């Protein structure tokens, strides 16, 4: 999914006080899962194996 897909015009915000329908909730859950997956993929691409080891080695403990 591309960033521009998150700002589609066909997704309408909920109007005040109305509970979303089950179909709307399912759609929001799916979009949320896709967003989390895209974020995780971006983080995994940005951090190499060496980066992960480095970050684990320099983790602070107790207010250093």
C-alpha positions as CSV (number, residue, x, y, z in Angstrom):
1,X,0.0,0.0,0.0
2,X,1.3,3.4,-0.9
3,X,1.1,6.6,1.2
4,X,-1.4,8.2,-1.2
5,X,-3.8,5.3,-0.6
6,X,-4.2,6.4,3.1
7,X,-5.6,9.7,2.0
8,X,-8.3,8.4,-0.4
9,X,-11.4,10.4,-0.9
10,X,-13.7,7.4,-0.6
11,X,-13.0,7.0,3.1
12,X,-15.6,9.2,4.9
13,X,-15.1,10.1,8.6
14,X,-17.8,8.9,10.9
15,X,-20.4,11.5,11.7
16,X,-20.9,12.6,15.3
17,X,-22.5,10.1,17.6
18,X,-23.3,7.4,15.1
19,X,-21.8,4.0,15.8
20,X,-19.9,2.6,12.9
21,X,-21.4,-0.4,11.2
22,X,-19.7,-3.8,11.4
23,X,-18.5,-3.4,7.8
24,X,-16.9,-0.1,8.6
25,X,-15.2,-1.5,11.7
26,X,-13.9,-4.4,9.6
27,X,-12.6,-1.9,7.0
28,X,-10.9,0.2,9.7
29,X,-9.3,-3.0,11.2
30,X,-7.9,-4.0,7.8
31,X,-6.5,-0.5,7.2
32,X,-5.0,-0.5,10.6
33,X,-3.3,-3.9,10.0
34,X,-2.0,-2.6,6.7
35,X,-0.6,0.5,8.3
36,X,1.2,-1.4,11.0
37,X,2.6,-3.9,8.5
38,X,3.9,-1.0,6.3
39,X,5.5,0.6,9.3
40,X,7.2,-2.7,10.4
41,X,8.4,-3.3,6.8
42,X,9.9,0.2,6.7
43,X,11.7,-0.3,10.0
44,X,13.0,-3.6,8.9
45,X,14.4,-2.2,5.7
46,X,16.0,0.8,7.5
47,X,17.8,-1.3,10.2
48,X,20.4,-3.8,9.0
49,X,21.4,-6.7,11.2
50,X,24.4,-4.8,12.4
51,X,22.1,-1.8,13.4
52,X,20.0,-4.1,15.5
53,X,23.0,-5.6,17.3
54,X,24.4,-2.1,17.9
55,X,21.1,-0.8,19.3
56,X,20.9,-3.8,21.6
57,X,24.5,-3.3,22.8
58,X,24.0,0.4,23.7
59,X,20.6,0.0,25.4
60,X,20.6,2.2,28.5
61,X,19.6,0.8,31.8
62,X,18.6,2.7,35.0
63,X,19.0,6.3,33.9
64,X,22.6,6.3,32.5
